[in-house]
Amino acid sequence: MKEKLSIIKIGGNIIEDETSLQAFLKLFANLEGKKILVHGGGKRATHIASKLGIESQMVNGRRITDAETLEVITMVYGGLVNKNVVAKLQALNTNAIGLTGADINSIQSVKRPVKDIDFGFVGDVESVAHDSIDKLIQAGFTPVFCAISHDGNGQLLNTNADTITSQVAIGMSKLYDTSIYYCFELNGVLEDINDKNSVVKHIDNSLYQDLLAKGIIADGMLPKLENCFAALKNGVSTINMGNTEMLTQENDNFTKITL
């Protein structure tokens, strides 16, 4: 029987709010067993880019990344946000190590080919070095990944944090019984965006198609759900989506995703 591994992804609204971030990191630090944290930082990157006079462009919840934007993302995700999170986890007695996909060649991607839209320096994950990541875990470290991968030829690539989460989970499922927790400010997938209590508690593929057709799943939730189903089809055991309280095991008001 495989040992359990939890992979938790936190959204930008948690990162932006100091109180929410600290509360989440306490929950994460107290989570038993082996674990990996994945974070983005899109809101912070947009804010800093704006200060530098760089306009941010989004299409279907995904950022178009030119050379200037990639520099900002590398500074914000890989530096400011990642090291801030790692330092706070050290204060909570969690021996975290901050990583991009370039570190230990952990996440290699290919630059997204141009079809209808040129996303620029955006990566589509091709491989995850699960054995290398496991060496860190076995050594007692808790990996903290930011949303940056690389192409193996020296080029960093902005990579959707939900995609990083699902692809790392798929890779690690070769070694562990792997679960994903997508933590954000909402209680889960909402049937009515204006009613925070209208949580859809269980989504399977059939209901997913129905919610898509009705436009209930849209914008940033699109890549999130796409990644959920890709992960479930490729070895990940369970996926839960909701606010950070779902990590306490005392809260059942979240969305569970299954095939």
Backbone hydrogen bonds, N-H to C=O, Kabsch-Sander energy under -0.5 kcal/mol:
donor,donor_aa,acceptor,acceptor_aa,energy
5,L,177,D,-2.1
6,S,34,K,-2.2
7,I,179,S,-2.8
8,I,6,S,-0.6
8,I,36,I,-2.7
9,K,181,Y,-2.8
10,I,38,V,-2.2
11,G,183,C,-1.6
14,I,11,G,-0.7
15,I,11,G,-1.6
16,E,12,G,-2.3
17,D,13,N,-1.0
18,E,16,E,-0.7
21,L,17,D,-2.9
22,Q,18,E,-2.4
23,A,19,T,-2.3
24,F,20,S,-2.5
25,L,21,L,-2.8
26,K,22,Q,-1.8
27,L,23,A,-1.8
28,F,24,F,-2.9
29,A,25,L,-2.7
30,N,26,K,-1.8
31,L,27,L,-0.7
31,L,28,F,-1.0
34,K,4,K,-0.7
36,I,6,S,-2.2
37,L,143,P,-2.5
38,V,8,I,-2.7
39,H,145,F,-2.4
40,G,10,I,-0.9
45,A,41,G,-2.5
46,T,42,G,-2.6
47,H,43,K,-2.2
48,I,44,R,-2.5
49,A,45,A,-2.7
50,S,46,T,-2.2
51,K,47,H,-1.8
52,L,48,I,-1.6
53,G,50,S,-1.5
54,I,49,A,-3.3
55,E,53,G,-0.6
57,Q,64,I,-0.5
59,V,62,R,-3.1
62,R,59,V,-1.8
64,I,57,Q,-2.9
65,T,63,R,-0.5
65,T,119,F,-3.0
66,D,64,I,-0.7
70,L,66,D,-2.4
71,E,67,A,-1.6
72,V,68,E,-1.7
73,I,69,T,-2.8
74,T,70,L,-2.6
75,M,71,E,-2.1
76,V,72,V,-2.9
77,Y,73,I,-2.9
78,G,73,I,-0.8
78,G,74,T,-0.8
79,G,74,T,-0.6
79,G,75,M,-0.6
80,L,75,M,-2.3
81,V,76,V,-3.2
82,N,76,V,-0.5
82,N,77,Y,-1.5
83,K,79,G,-2.5
84,N,80,L,-1.3
85,V,81,V,-2.4
86,V,82,N,-2.5
87,A,83,K,-2.4
88,K,84,N,-2.0
89,L,85,V,-2.2
90,Q,86,V,-2.2
91,A,87,A,-1.7
92,L,88,K,-0.7
92,L,89,L,-0.7
93,N,90,Q,-1.7
94,T,89,L,-2.6
95,N,93,N,-0.6
96,A,94,T,-2.1
97,I,142,T,-2.1
99,L,144,V,-2.9
101,G,148,I,-3.2
103,D,100,T,-0.8
105,N,102,A,-1.9
106,S,103,D,-2.0
107,I,101,G,-2.4
108,Q,127,S,-2.4
109,S,150,H,-3.3
110,V,124,D,-2.2
112,R,122,V,-3.1
115,K,113,P,-0.5
115,K,117,I,-1.0
119,F,117,I,-0.9
121,F,65,T,-3.3
122,V,120,G,-2.3
123,G,158,N,-2.4
124,D,110,V,-2.7
125,V,123,G,-0.5
126,E,108,Q,-3.0
127,S,108,Q,-2.1
129,A,106,S,-2.4
130,H,128,V,-2.0
133,I,129,A,-2.3
134,D,130,H,-2.3
135,K,131,D,-1.4
136,L,132,S,-1.2
137,I,133,I,-1.9
138,Q,134,D,-3.4
139,A,135,K,-1.3
140,G,137,I,-1.7
141,F,136,L,-2.4
142,T,95,N,-2.0
144,V,97,I,-2.6
145,F,37,L,-2.9
146,C,99,L,-2.2
148,I,146,C,-1.6
149,S,157,L,-2.6
150,H,107,I,-1.4
151,D,155,Q,-1.8
156,L,154,G,-0.6
157,L,149,S,-2.6
158,N,121,F,-2.5
159,T,147,A,-2.3
164,I,160,N,-2.5
165,T,161,A,-2.3
166,S,162,D,-2.4
167,Q,163,T,-3.0
168,V,164,I,-2.7
169,A,165,T,-2.3
170,I,166,S,-2.4
171,G,167,Q,-2.4
172,M,168,V,-2.9
173,S,169,A,-1.4
174,K,171,G,-1.3
175,L,172,M,-1.8
176,Y,172,M,-2.5
177,D,3,E,-2.8
178,T,176,Y,-1.0
179,S,5,L,-2.4
180,I,238,T,-2.5
181,Y,7,I,-2.5
182,Y,240,N,-2.9
183,C,9,K,-3.1
183,C,181,Y,-0.9
184,F,182,Y,-0.5
184,F,242,G,-2.1
191,E,198,S,-3.1
195,D,192,D,-2.4
196,K,194,N,-0.6
198,S,195,D,-2.1
199,V,197,N,-1.4
200,V,189,V,-3.2
201,K,199,V,-0.9
203,I,256,K,-2.4
208,Y,204,D,-2.5
209,Q,205,N,-2.0
210,D,206,S,-1.6
211,L,207,L,-2.8
212,L,208,Y,-2.2
213,A,209,Q,-2.1
214,K,210,D,-1.7
215,G,212,L,-1.3
216,I,211,L,-1.9
217,I,211,L,-1.2
218,A,216,I,-0.7
221,M,218,A,-1.9
222,L,219,D,-1.5
224,K,220,G,-1.0
225,L,221,M,-2.4
226,E,222,L,-2.4
227,N,223,P,-2.2
228,C,224,K,-1.7
229,F,225,L,-2.1
230,A,226,E,-1.9
231,A,227,N,-2.3
232,L,228,C,-2.3
233,K,229,F,-1.8
234,N,231,A,-1.2
235,G,232,L,-0.8
236,V,231,A,-2.1
237,S,178,T,-2.3
238,T,178,T,-0.9
239,I,257,I,-0.8
240,N,180,I,-2.4
241,M,255,T,-2.8
242,G,182,Y,-2.3
246,M,243,N,-2.0
247,L,244,T,-2.0
248,T,245,E,-1.9
249,Q,246,M,-0.9
252,D,250,E,-0.5
254,F,252,D,-1.5
255,T,241,M,-3.1
256,K,201,K,-2.5
256,K,254,F,-0.5
257,I,239,I,-2.7
258,T,203,I,-2.3
